[in-house]
Amino acid sequence: MAAFGNAVTFVNSVGQRQLEELKSEQTRILEMIKTGNPETAARNLGFLLKVGLISNPRLARNLASTLTRQSQEVALHYRRPTSEIQNNPTR
């Protein structure tokens, strides 16, 4: 019976640790995007990815993909002629 109690305690402690890691990761991400500037927020999130502070693999992949798409869109925007940007700024 004591072994069962120890197993339950172990499983609970692992679950609690995972929950704390998730909360910590979410807090880091929120702090990085509170800048009020999308470019700074993107740079900050990229930093978290580079140093491995986003431990959830699915979140890291999705975030990296989004940041890549965003940087490509910004690059396309700045390569467009000024007259085209003024006439159609959302493209």
PDB file of N, CA, C and O in Angstrom:
ATOM      1  N   MET A   1       0.824  -1.192   0.000  1.00  0.00           N
ATOM      2  CA  MET A   1       0.000   0.000   0.000  1.00  0.00           C
ATOM      3  C   MET A   1       0.869   1.258   0.000  1.00  0.00           C
ATOM      4  O   MET A   1       0.537   2.245  -0.657  1.00  0.00           O
ATOM      5  N   ALA A   2       1.982   1.222   0.737  1.00  0.00           N
ATOM      6  CA  ALA A   2       2.881   2.378   0.794  1.00  0.00           C
ATOM      7  C   ALA A   2       3.485   2.665  -0.578  1.00  0.00           C
ATOM      8  O   ALA A   2       3.682   3.824  -0.941  1.00  0.00           O
ATOM      9  N   ALA A   3       3.778   1.614  -1.339  1.00  0.00           N
ATOM     10  CA  ALA A   3       4.347   1.792  -2.676  1.00  0.00           C
ATOM     11  C   ALA A   3       3.355   2.513  -3.583  1.00  0.00           C
ATOM     12  O   ALA A   3       3.739   3.366  -4.383  1.00  0.00           O
ATOM     13  N   PHE A   4       2.086   2.165  -3.451  1.00  0.00           N
ATOM     14  CA  PHE A   4       1.051   2.832  -4.243  1.00  0.00           C
ATOM     15  C   PHE A   4       0.979   4.311  -3.889  1.00  0.00           C
ATOM     16  O   PHE A   4       0.874   5.160  -4.775  1.00  0.00           O
ATOM     17  N   GLY A   5       1.035   4.620  -2.607  1.00  0.00           N
ATOM     18  CA  GLY A   5       1.017   6.018  -2.169  1.00  0.00           C
ATOM     19  C   GLY A   5       2.222   6.788  -2.687  1.00  0.00           C
ATOM     20  O   GLY A   5       2.104   7.950  -3.074  1.00  0.00           O
ATOM     21  N   ASN A   6       3.381   6.138  -2.693  1.00  0.00           N
ATOM     22  CA  ASN A   6       4.584   6.777  -3.233  1.00  0.00           C
ATOM     23  C   ASN A   6       4.459   7.034  -4.724  1.00  0.00           C
ATOM     24  O   ASN A   6       4.903   8.070  -5.219  1.00  0.00           O
ATOM     25  N   ALA A   7       3.858   6.096  -5.438  1.00  0.00           N
ATOM     26  CA  ALA A   7       3.662   6.258  -6.880  1.00  0.00           C
ATOM     27  C   ALA A   7       2.721   7.425  -7.167  1.00  0.00           C
ATOM     28  O   ALA A   7       2.973   8.217  -8.076  1.00  0.00           O
ATOM     29  N   VAL A   8       1.656   7.532  -6.408  1.00  0.00           N
ATOM     30  CA  VAL A   8       0.703   8.633  -6.585  1.00  0.00           C
ATOM     31  C   VAL A   8       1.390   9.965  -6.299  1.00  0.00           C
ATOM     32  O   VAL A   8       1.207  10.932  -7.038  1.00  0.00           O
ATOM     33  N   THR A   9       2.171  10.015  -5.240  1.00  0.00           N
ATOM     34  CA  THR A   9       2.896  11.235  -4.892  1.00  0.00           C
ATOM     35  C   THR A   9       3.854  11.622  -6.010  1.00  0.00           C
ATOM     36  O   THR A   9       3.961  12.795  -6.366  1.00  0.00           O
ATOM     37  N   PHE A  10       4.548  10.635  -6.561  1.00  0.00           N
ATOM     38  CA  PHE A  10       5.488  10.897  -7.652  1.00  0.00           C
ATOM     39  C   PHE A  10       4.765  11.452  -8.873  1.00  0.00           C
ATOM     40  O   PHE A  10       5.203  12.446  -9.452  1.00  0.00           O
ATOM     41  N   VAL A  11       3.662  10.822  -9.268  1.00  0.00           N
ATOM     42  CA  VAL A  11       2.898  11.273 -10.428  1.00  0.00           C
ATOM     43  C   VAL A  11       2.377  12.688 -10.199  1.00  0.00           C
ATOM     44  O   VAL A  11       2.421  13.516 -11.110  1.00  0.00           O
ATOM     45  N   ASN A  12       1.892  12.972  -9.016  1.00  0.00           N
ATOM     46  CA  ASN A  12       1.405  14.318  -8.703  1.00  0.00           C
ATOM     47  C   ASN A  12       2.522  15.350  -8.784  1.00  0.00           C
ATOM     48  O   ASN A  12       2.315  16.456  -9.284  1.00  0.00           O
ATOM     49  N   SER A  13       3.705  14.991  -8.294  1.00  0.00           N
ATOM     50  CA  SER A  13       4.810  15.946  -8.318  1.00  0.00           C
ATOM     51  C   SER A  13       5.278  16.221  -9.744  1.00  0.00           C
ATOM     52  O   SER A  13       5.646  17.350 -10.069  1.00  0.00           O
ATOM     53  N   VAL A  14       5.265  15.200 -10.591  1.00  0.00           N
ATOM     54  CA  VAL A  14       5.629  15.396 -11.999  1.00  0.00           C
ATOM     55  C   VAL A  14       4.609  16.308 -12.672  1.00  0.00           C
ATOM     56  O   VAL A  14       4.981  17.222 -13.408  1.00  0.00           O
ATOM     57  N   GLY A  15       3.341  16.065 -12.426  1.00  0.00           N
ATOM     58  CA  GLY A  15       2.286  16.905 -12.994  1.00  0.00           C
ATOM     59  C   GLY A  15       2.386  18.337 -12.519  1.00  0.00           C
ATOM     60  O   GLY A  15       2.199  19.268 -13.302  1.00  0.00           O
ATOM     61  N   GLN A  16       2.678  18.524 -11.243  1.00  0.00           N
ATOM     62  CA  GLN A  16       2.819  19.876 -10.691  1.00  0.00           C
ATOM     63  C   GLN A  16       4.007  20.602 -11.322  1.00  0.00           C
ATOM     64  O   GLN A  16       3.915  21.788 -11.640  1.00  0.00           O
ATOM     65  N   ARG A  17       5.119  19.893 -11.502  1.00  0.00           N
ATOM     66  CA  ARG A  17       6.305  20.496 -12.118  1.00  0.00           C
ATOM     67  C   ARG A  17       6.016  20.909 -13.560  1.00  0.00           C
ATOM     68  O   ARG A  17       6.420  21.989 -13.993  1.00  0.00           O
ATOM     69  N   GLN A  18       5.315  20.046 -14.306  1.00  0.00           N
ATOM     70  CA  GLN A  18       4.963  20.372 -15.687  1.00  0.00           C
ATOM     71  C   GLN A  18       4.051  21.590 -15.747  1.00  0.00           C
ATOM     72  O   GLN A  18       4.202  22.442 -16.623  1.00  0.00           O
ATOM     73  N   LEU A  19       3.109  21.672 -14.820  1.00  0.00           N
ATOM     74  CA  LEU A  19       2.220  22.820 -14.766  1.00  0.00           C
ATOM     75  C   LEU A  19       2.999  24.101 -14.482  1.00  0.00           C
ATOM     76  O   LEU A  19       2.744  25.131 -15.108  1.00  0.00           O
ATOM     77  N   GLU A  20       3.931  24.049 -13.557  1.00  0.00           N
ATOM     78  CA  GLU A  20       4.747  25.222 -13.237  1.00  0.00           C
ATOM     79  C   GLU A  20       5.615  25.635 -14.417  1.00  0.00           C
ATOM     80  O   GLU A  20       5.793  26.829 -14.660  1.00  0.00           O
ATOM     81  N   GLU A  21       6.154  24.680 -15.149  1.00  0.00           N
ATOM     82  CA  GLU A  21       6.948  24.989 -16.343  1.00  0.00           C
ATOM     83  C   GLU A  21       6.088  25.663 -17.402  1.00  0.00           C
ATOM     84  O   GLU A  21       6.528  26.614 -18.049  1.00  0.00           O
ATOM     85  N   LEU A  22       4.861  25.172 -17.583  1.00  0.00           N
ATOM     86  CA  LEU A  22       3.949  25.771 -18.547  1.00  0.00           C
ATOM     87  C   LEU A  22       3.614  27.200 -18.158  1.00  0.00           C
ATOM     88  O   LEU A  22       3.629  28.091 -19.007  1.00  0.00           O
ATOM     89  N   LYS A  23       3.314  27.431 -16.888  1.00  0.00           N
ATOM     90  CA  LYS A  23       3.003  28.786 -16.418  1.00  0.00           C
ATOM     91  C   LYS A  23       4.191  29.711 -16.627  1.00  0.00           C
ATOM     92  O   LYS A  23       4.021  30.854 -17.052  1.00  0.00           O
ATOM     93  N   SER A  24       5.380  29.234 -16.335  1.00  0.00           N
ATOM     94  CA  SER A  24       6.585  30.031 -16.498  1.00  0.00           C
ATOM     95  C   SER A  24       6.808  30.392 -17.967  1.00  0.00           C
ATOM     96  O   SER A  24       7.154  31.528 -18.290  1.00  0.00           O
ATOM     97  N   GLU A  25       6.608  29.422 -18.841  1.00  0.00           N
ATOM     98  CA  GLU A  25       6.760  29.661 -20.280  1.00  0.00           C
ATOM     99  C   GLU A  25       5.746  30.697 -20.761  1.00  0.00           C
ATOM    100  O   GLU A  25       6.095  31.604 -21.517  1.00  0.00           O
ATOM    101  N   GLN A  26       4.506  30.566 -20.329  1.00  0.00           N
ATOM    102  CA  GLN A  26       3.468  31.517 -20.725  1.00  0.00           C
ATOM    103  C   GLN A  26       3.793  32.923 -20.230  1.00  0.00           C
ATOM    104  O   GLN A  26       3.581  33.900 -20.950  1.00  0.00           O
ATOM    105  N   THR A  27       4.299  33.028 -19.021  1.00  0.00           N
ATOM    106  CA  THR A  27       4.666  34.336 -18.466  1.00  0.00           C
ATOM    107  C   THR A  27       5.792  34.960 -19.281  1.00  0.00           C
ATOM    108  O   THR A  27       5.745  36.154 -19.579  1.00  0.00           O
ATOM    109  N   ARG A  28       6.804  34.173 -19.646  1.00  0.00           N
ATOM    110  CA  ARG A  28       7.910  34.688 -20.458  1.00  0.00           C
ATOM    111  C   ARG A  28       7.399  35.210 -21.790  1.00  0.00           C
ATOM    112  O   ARG A  28       7.794  36.287 -22.235  1.00  0.00           O
ATOM    113  N   ILE A  29       6.517  34.443 -22.428  1.00  0.00           N
ATOM    114  CA  ILE A  29       5.983  34.852 -23.733  1.00  0.00           C
ATOM    115  C   ILE A  29       5.188  36.139 -23.599  1.00  0.00           C
ATOM    116  O   ILE A  29       5.357  37.053 -24.406  1.00  0.00           O
ATOM    117  N   LEU A  30       4.328  36.228 -22.598  1.00  0.00           N
ATOM    118  CA  LEU A  30       3.535  37.447 -22.409  1.00  0.00           C
ATOM    119  C   LEU A  30       4.418  38.660 -22.168  1.00  0.00           C
ATOM    120  O   LEU A  30       4.151  39.737 -22.701  1.00  0.00           O
ATOM    121  N   GLU A  31       5.457  38.498 -21.378  1.00  0.00           N
ATOM    122  CA  GLU A  31       6.377  39.613 -21.118  1.00  0.00           C
ATOM    123  C   GLU A  31       7.068  40.072 -22.399  1.00  0.00           C
ATOM    124  O   GLU A  31       7.313  41.264 -22.584  1.00  0.00           O
ATOM    125  N   MET A  32       7.378  39.137 -23.271  1.00  0.00           N
ATOM    126  CA  MET A  32       8.079  39.469 -24.507  1.00  0.00           C
ATOM    127  C   MET A  32       7.203  40.222 -25.504  1.00  0.00           C
ATOM    128  O   MET A  32       7.715  40.965 -26.341  1.00  0.00           O
ATOM    129  N   ILE A  33       5.883  40.034 -25.421  1.00  0.00           N
ATOM    130  CA  ILE A  33       5.015  40.699 -26.400  1.00  0.00           C
ATOM    131  C   ILE A  33       4.348  41.954 -25.846  1.00  0.00           C
ATOM    132  O   ILE A  33       3.563  42.587 -26.552  1.00  0.00           O
ATOM    133  N   LYS A  34       4.636  42.325 -24.620  1.00  0.00           N
ATOM    134  CA  LYS A  34       4.045  43.514 -24.011  1.00  0.00           C
ATOM    135  C   LYS A  34       4.690  44.812 -24.479  1.00  0.00           C
ATOM    136  O   LYS A  34       4.417  45.864 -23.901  1.00  0.00           O
ATOM    137  N   THR A  35       5.518  44.776 -25.484  1.00  0.00           N
ATOM    138  CA  THR A  35       6.295  45.941 -25.887  1.00  0.00           C
ATOM    139  C   THR A  35       5.459  47.036 -26.529  1.00  0.00           C
ATOM    140  O   THR A  35       5.828  48.209 -26.475  1.00  0.00           O
ATOM    141  N   GLY A  36       4.336  46.666 -27.138  1.00  0.00           N
ATOM    142  CA  GLY A  36       3.546  47.655 -27.863  1.00  0.00           C
ATOM    143  C   GLY A  36       4.067  47.868 -29.274  1.00  0.00           C
ATOM    144  O   GLY A  36       3.496  48.651 -30.034  1.00  0.00           O
ATOM    145  N   ASN A  37       5.137  47.185 -29.629  1.00  0.00           N
ATOM    146  CA  ASN A  37       5.737  47.310 -30.952  1.00  0.00           C
ATOM    147  C   ASN A  37       5.850  45.902 -31.534  1.00  0.00           C
ATOM    148  O   ASN A  37       6.588  45.075 -30.997  1.00  0.00           O
ATOM    149  N   PRO A  38       5.125  45.611 -32.632  1.00  0.00           N
ATOM    150  CA  PRO A  38       5.133  44.260 -33.195  1.00  0.00           C
ATOM    151  C   PRO A  38       6.524  43.772 -33.604  1.00  0.00           C
ATOM    152  O   PRO A  38       6.838  42.592 -33.449  1.00  0.00           O
ATOM    153  N   GLU A  39       7.354  44.673 -34.124  1.00  0.00           N
ATOM    154  CA  GLU A  39       8.697  44.259 -34.542  1.00  0.00           C
ATOM    155  C   GLU A  39       9.549  43.867 -33.342  1.00  0.00           C
ATOM    156  O   GLU A  39      10.291  42.887 -33.401  1.00  0.00           O
ATOM    157  N   THR A  40       9.447  44.624 -32.258  1.00  0.00           N
ATOM    158  CA  THR A  40      10.197  44.295 -31.041  1.00  0.00           C
ATOM    159  C   THR A  40       9.680  43.004 -30.433  1.00  0.00           C
ATOM    160  O   THR A  40      10.463  42.170 -29.977  1.00  0.00           O
ATOM    161  N   ALA A  41       8.368  42.837 -30.423  1.00  0.00           N
ATOM    162  CA  ALA A  41       7.781  41.607 -29.887  1.00  0.00           C
ATOM    163  C   ALA A  41       8.265  40.397 -30.688  1.00  0.00           C
ATOM    164  O   ALA A  41       8.615  39.369 -30.108  1.00  0.00           O
ATOM    165  N   ALA A  42       8.286  40.513 -32.004  1.00  0.00           N
ATOM    166  CA  ALA A  42       8.755  39.423 -32.857  1.00  0.00           C
ATOM    167  C   ALA A  42      10.227  39.118 -32.574  1.00  0.00           C
ATOM    168  O   ALA A  42      10.618  37.954 -32.489  1.00  0.00           O
ATOM    169  N   ARG A  43      11.031  40.157 -32.431  1.00  0.00           N
ATOM    170  CA  ARG A  43      12.451  39.962 -32.127  1.00  0.00           C
ATOM    171  C   ARG A  43      12.623  39.272 -30.770  1.00  0.00           C
ATOM    172  O   ARG A  43      13.460  38.382 -30.622  1.00  0.00           O
ATOM    173  N   ASN A  44      11.826  39.688 -29.785  1.00  0.00           N
ATOM    174  CA  ASN A  44      11.884  39.078 -28.456  1.00  0.00           C
ATOM    175  C   ASN A  44      11.482  37.608 -28.485  1.00  0.00           C
ATOM    176  O   ASN A  44      12.122  36.770 -27.850  1.00  0.00           O
ATOM    177  N   LEU A  45      10.421  37.301 -29.225  1.00  0.00           N
ATOM    178  CA  LEU A  45       9.973  35.909 -29.328  1.00  0.00           C
ATOM    179  C   LEU A  45      11.016  35.062 -30.054  1.00  0.00           C
ATOM    180  O   LEU A  45      11.251  33.908 -29.694  1.00  0.00           O
ATOM    181  N   GLY A  46      11.635  35.639 -31.073  1.00  0.00           N
ATOM    182  CA  GLY A  46      12.705  34.951 -31.771  1.00  0.00           C
ATOM    183  C   GLY A  46      13.859  34.625 -30.829  1.00  0.00           C
ATOM    184  O   GLY A  46      14.472  33.562 -30.929  1.00  0.00           O
ATOM    185  N   PHE A  47      14.148  35.542 -29.917  1.00  0.00           N
ATOM    186  CA  PHE A  47      15.197  35.306 -28.919  1.00  0.00           C
ATOM    187  C   PHE A  47      14.835  34.113 -28.037  1.00  0.00           C
ATOM    188  O   PHE A  47      15.675  33.249 -27.784  1.00  0.00           O
ATOM    189  N   LEU A  48      13.584  34.062 -27.566  1.00  0.00           N
ATOM    190  CA  LEU A  48      13.159  32.933 -26.729  1.00  0.00           C
ATOM    191  C   LEU A  48      13.338  31.610 -27.472  1.00  0.00           C
ATOM    192  O   LEU A  48      13.761  30.612 -26.889  1.00  0.00           O
ATOM    193  N   LEU A  49      13.012  31.613 -28.760  1.00  0.00           N
ATOM    194  CA  LEU A  49      13.168  30.399 -29.556  1.00  0.00           C
ATOM    195  C   LEU A  49      14.645  30.013 -29.688  1.00  0.00           C
ATOM    196  O   LEU A  49      15.009  28.847 -29.531  1.00  0.00           O
ATOM    197  N   LYS A  50      15.480  30.999 -29.977  1.00  0.00           N
ATOM    198  CA  LYS A  50      16.904  30.716 -30.198  1.00  0.00           C
ATOM    199  C   LYS A  50      17.589  30.156 -28.967  1.00  0.00           C
ATOM    200  O   LYS A  50      18.439  29.273 -29.082  1.00  0.00           O
ATOM    201  N   VAL A  51      17.237  30.651 -27.795  1.00  0.00           N
ATOM    202  CA  VAL A  51      17.912  30.196 -26.585  1.00  0.00           C
ATOM    203  C   VAL A  51      17.211  28.995 -25.944  1.00  0.00           C
ATOM    204  O   VAL A  51      17.643  28.512 -24.897  1.00  0.00           O
ATOM    205  N   GLY A  52      16.140  28.517 -26.562  1.00  0.00           N
ATOM    206  CA  GLY A  52      15.488  27.299 -26.087  1.00  0.00           C
ATOM    207  C   GLY A  52      14.583  27.482 -24.889  1.00  0.00           C
ATOM    208  O   GLY A  52      14.358  26.532 -24.139  1.00  0.00           O
ATOM    209  N   LEU A  53      14.056  28.685 -24.687  1.00  0.00           N
ATOM    210  CA  LEU A  53      13.180  28.926 -23.545  1.00  0.00           C
ATOM    211  C   LEU A  53      11.711  28.653 -23.833  1.00  0.00           C
ATOM    212  O   LEU A  53      10.854  28.883 -22.979  1.00  0.00           O
ATOM    213  N   ILE A  54      11.418  28.165 -25.033  1.00  0.00           N
ATOM    214  CA  ILE A  54      10.062  27.704 -25.341  1.00  0.00           C
ATOM    215  C   ILE A  54      10.179  26.192 -25.470  1.00  0.00           C
ATOM    216  O   ILE A  54      10.662  25.677 -26.479  1.00  0.00           O
ATOM    217  N   SER A  55       9.734  25.493 -24.442  1.00  0.00           N
ATOM    218  CA  SER A  55       9.964  24.049 -24.361  1.00  0.00           C
ATOM    219  C   SER A  55       8.901  23.215 -25.067  1.00  0.00           C
ATOM    220  O   SER A  55       9.155  22.059 -25.406  1.00  0.00           O
ATOM    221  N   ASN A  56       7.734  23.771 -25.291  1.00  0.00           N
ATOM    222  CA  ASN A  56       6.670  23.041 -25.972  1.00  0.00           C
ATOM    223  C   ASN A  56       7.011  22.963 -27.463  1.00  0.00           C
ATOM    224  O   ASN A  56       7.012  23.989 -28.144  1.00  0.00           O
ATOM    225  N   PRO A  57       7.300  21.768 -27.981  1.00  0.00           N
ATOM    226  CA  PRO A  57       7.728  21.657 -29.378  1.00  0.00           C
ATOM    227  C   PRO A  57       6.700  22.163 -30.388  1.00  0.00           C
ATOM    228  O   PRO A  57       7.061  22.788 -31.386  1.00  0.00           O
ATOM    229  N   ARG A  58       5.433  21.896 -30.130  1.00  0.00           N
ATOM    230  CA  ARG A  58       4.381  22.356 -31.057  1.00  0.00           C
ATOM    231  C   ARG A  58       4.302  23.879 -31.064  1.00  0.00           C
ATOM    232  O   ARG A  58       4.210  24.492 -32.128  1.00  0.00           O
ATOM    233  N   LEU A  59       4.337  24.485 -29.893  1.00  0.00           N
ATOM    234  CA  LEU A  59       4.307  25.937 -29.796  1.00  0.00           C
ATOM    235  C   LEU A  59       5.536  26.542 -30.460  1.00  0.00           C
ATOM    236  O   LEU A  59       5.428  27.539 -31.175  1.00  0.00           O
ATOM    237  N   ALA A  60       6.695  25.952 -30.232  1.00  0.00           N
ATOM    238  CA  ALA A  60       7.933  26.467 -30.827  1.00  0.00           C
ATOM    239  C   ALA A  60       7.861  26.412 -32.359  1.00  0.00           C
ATOM    240  O   ALA A  60       8.244  27.370 -33.030  1.00  0.00           O
ATOM    241  N   ARG A  61       7.375  25.303 -32.910  1.00  0.00           N
ATOM    242  CA  ARG A  61       7.245  25.182 -34.374  1.00  0.00           C
ATOM    243  C   ARG A  61       6.278  26.219 -34.925  1.00  0.00           C
ATOM    244  O   ARG A  61       6.579  26.895 -35.909  1.00  0.00           O
ATOM    245  N   ASN A  62       5.109  26.345 -34.287  1.00  0.00           N
ATOM    246  CA  ASN A  62       4.108  27.299 -34.767  1.00  0.00           C
ATOM    247  C   ASN A  62       4.617  28.731 -34.679  1.00  0.00           C
ATOM    248  O   ASN A  62       4.407  29.529 -35.592  1.00  0.00           O
ATOM    249  N   LEU A  63       5.278  29.047 -33.590  1.00  0.00           N
ATOM    250  CA  LEU A  63       5.810  30.390 -33.405  1.00  0.00           C
ATOM    251  C   LEU A  63       6.904  30.680 -34.430  1.00  0.00           C
ATOM    252  O   LEU A  63       6.926  31.760 -35.020  1.00  0.00           O
ATOM    253  N   ALA A  64       7.806  29.731 -34.647  1.00  0.00           N
ATOM    254  CA  ALA A  64       8.878  29.915 -35.634  1.00  0.00           C
ATOM    255  C   ALA A  64       8.290  30.106 -37.025  1.00  0.00           C
ATOM    256  O   ALA A  64       8.757  30.951 -37.789  1.00  0.00           O
ATOM    257  N   SER A  65       7.276  29.331 -37.351  1.00  0.00           N
ATOM    258  CA  SER A  65       6.620  29.447 -38.654  1.00  0.00           C
ATOM    259  C   SER A  65       5.965  30.819 -38.818  1.00  0.00           C
ATOM    260  O   SER A  65       6.084  31.453 -39.866  1.00  0.00           O
ATOM    261  N   THR A  66       5.278  31.262 -37.778  1.00  0.00           N
ATOM    262  CA  THR A  66       4.619  32.576 -37.822  1.00  0.00           C
ATOM    263  C   THR A  66       5.639  33.692 -37.958  1.00  0.00           C
ATOM    264  O   THR A  66       5.442  34.612 -38.752  1.00  0.00           O
ATOM    265  N   LEU A  67       6.711  33.630 -37.208  1.00  0.00           N
ATOM    266  CA  LEU A  67       7.745  34.666 -37.288  1.00  0.00           C
ATOM    267  C   LEU A  67       8.400  34.681 -38.663  1.00  0.00           C
ATOM    268  O   LEU A  67       8.713  35.750 -39.187  1.00  0.00           O
ATOM    269  N   THR A  68       8.610  33.508 -39.250  1.00  0.00           N
ATOM    270  CA  THR A  68       9.198  33.433 -40.589  1.00  0.00           C
ATOM    271  C   THR A  68       8.272  34.063 -41.610  1.00  0.00           C
ATOM    272  O   THR A  68       8.707  34.852 -42.449  1.00  0.00           O
ATOM    273  N   ARG A  69       6.981  33.711 -41.540  1.00  0.00           N
ATOM    274  CA  ARG A  69       6.002  34.302 -42.471  1.00  0.00           C
ATOM    275  C   ARG A  69       5.944  35.809 -42.305  1.00  0.00           C
ATOM    276  O   ARG A  69       5.902  36.549 -43.288  1.00  0.00           O
ATOM    277  N   GLN A  70       5.941  36.261 -41.053  1.00  0.00           N
ATOM    278  CA  GLN A  70       5.862  37.696 -40.790  1.00  0.00           C
ATOM    279  C   GLN A  70       7.069  38.420 -41.370  1.00  0.00           C
ATOM    280  O   GLN A  70       6.915  39.472 -41.990  1.00  0.00           O
ATOM    281  N   SER A  71       8.259  37.879 -41.182  1.00  0.00           N
ATOM    282  CA  SER A  71       9.455  38.547 -41.697  1.00  0.00           C
ATOM    283  C   SER A  71       9.452  38.563 -43.221  1.00  0.00           C
ATOM    284  O   SER A  71       9.923  39.523 -43.831  1.00  0.00           O
ATOM    285  N   GLN A  72       8.923  37.505 -43.845  1.00  0.00           N
ATOM    286  CA  GLN A  72       8.827  37.477 -45.307  1.00  0.00           C
ATOM    287  C   GLN A  72       7.844  38.532 -45.806  1.00  0.00           C
ATOM    288  O   GLN A  72       8.096  39.191 -46.815  1.00  0.00           O
ATOM    289  N   GLU A  73       6.730  38.693 -45.104  1.00  0.00           N
ATOM    290  CA  GLU A  73       5.744  39.709 -45.492  1.00  0.00           C
ATOM    291  C   GLU A  73       6.321  41.103 -45.336  1.00  0.00           C
ATOM    292  O   GLU A  73       6.087  41.965 -46.184  1.00  0.00           O
ATOM    293  N   VAL A  74       7.064  41.338 -44.278  1.00  0.00           N
ATOM    294  CA  VAL A  74       7.689  42.653 -44.074  1.00  0.00           C
ATOM    295  C   VAL A  74       8.695  42.911 -45.188  1.00  0.00           C
ATOM    296  O   VAL A  74       8.743  44.012 -45.735  1.00  0.00           O
ATOM    297  N   ALA A  75       9.499  41.905 -45.528  1.00  0.00           N
ATOM    298  CA  ALA A  75      10.490  42.062 -46.586  1.00  0.00           C
ATOM    299  C   ALA A  75       9.814  42.368 -47.916  1.00  0.00           C
ATOM    300  O   ALA A  75      10.284  43.224 -48.665  1.00  0.00           O
ATOM    301  N   LEU A  76       8.720  41.679 -48.216  1.00  0.00           N
ATOM    302  CA  LEU A  76       7.986  41.960 -49.454  1.00  0.00           C
ATOM    303  C   LEU A  76       7.420  43.366 -49.442  1.00  0.00           C
ATOM    304  O   LEU A  76       7.441  44.049 -50.465  1.00  0.00           O
ATOM    305  N   HIS A  77       6.922  43.802 -48.316  1.00  0.00           N
ATOM    306  CA  HIS A  77       6.352  45.137 -48.203  1.00  0.00           C
ATOM    307  C   HIS A  77       7.406  46.206 -48.500  1.00  0.00           C
ATOM    308  O   HIS A  77       7.127  47.175 -49.206  1.00  0.00           O
ATOM    309  N   TYR A  78       8.598  46.034 -47.969  1.00  0.00           N
ATOM    310  CA  TYR A  78       9.632  47.040 -48.156  1.00  0.00           C
ATOM    311  C   TYR A  78      10.266  46.993 -49.538  1.00  0.00           C
ATOM    312  O   TYR A  78      10.914  47.956 -49.947  1.00  0.00           O
ATOM    313  N   ARG A  79      10.093  45.898 -50.262  1.00  0.00           N
ATOM    314  CA  ARG A  79      10.636  45.811 -51.619  1.00  0.00           C
ATOM    315  C   ARG A  79       9.683  46.393 -52.656  1.00  0.00           C
ATOM    316  O   ARG A  79      10.081  46.646 -53.793  1.00  0.00           O
ATOM    317  N   ARG A  80       8.431  46.607 -52.272  1.00  0.00           N
ATOM    318  CA  ARG A  80       7.455  47.145 -53.214  1.00  0.00           C
ATOM    319  C   ARG A  80       7.739  48.620 -53.462  1.00  0.00           C
ATOM    320  O   ARG A  80       8.219  49.318 -52.569  1.00  0.00           O
ATOM    321  N   PRO A  81       7.445  49.099 -54.670  1.00  0.00           N
ATOM    322  CA  PRO A  81       7.625  50.527 -54.954  1.00  0.00           C
ATOM    323  C   PRO A  81       6.755  51.378 -54.026  1.00  0.00           C
ATOM    324  O   PRO A  81       5.652  50.972 -53.660  1.00  0.00           O
ATOM    325  N   THR A  82       7.241  52.531 -53.657  1.00  0.00           N
ATOM    326  CA  THR A  82       6.530  53.415 -52.737  1.00  0.00           C
ATOM    327  C   THR A  82       5.136  53.749 -53.247  1.00  0.00           C
ATOM    328  O   THR A  82       4.190  53.781 -52.460  1.00  0.00           O
ATOM    329  N   SER A  83       4.988  53.996 -54.534  1.00  0.00           N
ATOM    330  CA  SER A  83       3.674  54.341 -55.085  1.00  0.00           C
ATOM    331  C   SER A  83       2.686  53.189 -54.897  1.00  0.00           C
ATOM    332  O   SER A  83       1.508  53.424 -54.627  1.00  0.00           O
ATOM    333  N   GLU A  84       3.154  51.952 -55.037  1.00  0.00           N
ATOM    334  CA  GLU A  84       2.271  50.808 -54.847  1.00  0.00           C
ATOM    335  C   GLU A  84       1.862  50.673 -53.390  1.00  0.00           C
ATOM    336  O   GLU A  84       0.715  50.329 -53.105  1.00  0.00           O
ATOM    337  N   ILE A  85       2.766  50.933 -52.469  1.00  0.00           N
ATOM    338  CA  ILE A  85       2.465  50.856 -51.044  1.00  0.00           C
ATOM    339  C   ILE A  85       1.435  51.900 -50.671  1.00  0.00           C
ATOM    340  O   ILE A  85       0.517  51.616 -49.902  1.00  0.00           O
ATOM    341  N   GLN A  86       1.570  53.101 -51.204  1.00  0.00           N
ATOM    342  CA  GLN A  86       0.626  54.181 -50.877  1.00  0.00           C
ATOM    343  C   GLN A  86      -0.753  53.892 -51.425  1.00  0.00           C
ATOM    344  O   GLN A  86      -1.749  54.233 -50.788  1.00  0.00           O
ATOM    345  N   ASN A  87      -0.841  53.266 -52.599  1.00  0.00           N
ATOM    346  CA  ASN A  87      -2.129  52.966 -53.202  1.00  0.00           C
ATOM    347  C   ASN A  87      -2.787  51.719 -52.613  1.00  0.00           C
ATOM    348  O   ASN A  87      -4.012  51.607 -52.635  1.00  0.00           O
ATOM    349  N   ASN A  88      -1.995  50.780 -52.086  1.00  0.00           N
ATOM    350  CA  ASN A  88      -2.528  49.547 -51.547  1.00  0.00           C
ATOM    351  C   ASN A  88      -1.679  49.113 -50.354  1.00  0.00           C
ATOM    352  O   ASN A  88      -0.904  48.164 -50.474  1.00  0.00           O
ATOM    353  N   PRO A  89      -1.806  49.783 -49.204  1.00  0.00           N
ATOM    354  CA  PRO A  89      -0.920  49.528 -48.075  1.00  0.00           C
ATOM    355  C   PRO A  89      -1.097  48.170 -47.408  1.00  0.00           C
ATOM    356  O   PRO A  89      -0.192  47.718 -46.706  1.00  0.00           O
ATOM    357  N   THR A  90      -2.229  47.506 -47.603  1.00  0.00           N
ATOM    358  CA  THR A  90      -2.474  46.248 -46.893  1.00  0.00           C
ATOM    359  C   THR A  90      -1.939  45.038 -47.627  1.00  0.00           C
ATOM    360  O   THR A  90      -1.895  43.953 -47.047  1.00  0.00           O
ATOM    361  N   ARG A  91      -1.543  45.171 -48.844  1.00  0.00           N
ATOM    362  CA  ARG A  91      -1.093  44.009 -49.617  1.00  0.00           C
ATOM    363  C   ARG A  91       0.242  43.511 -49.219  1.00  0.00           C
ATOM    364  O   ARG A  91       0.734  42.539 -49.792  1.00  0.00           O
TER     365      ARG A  91
END
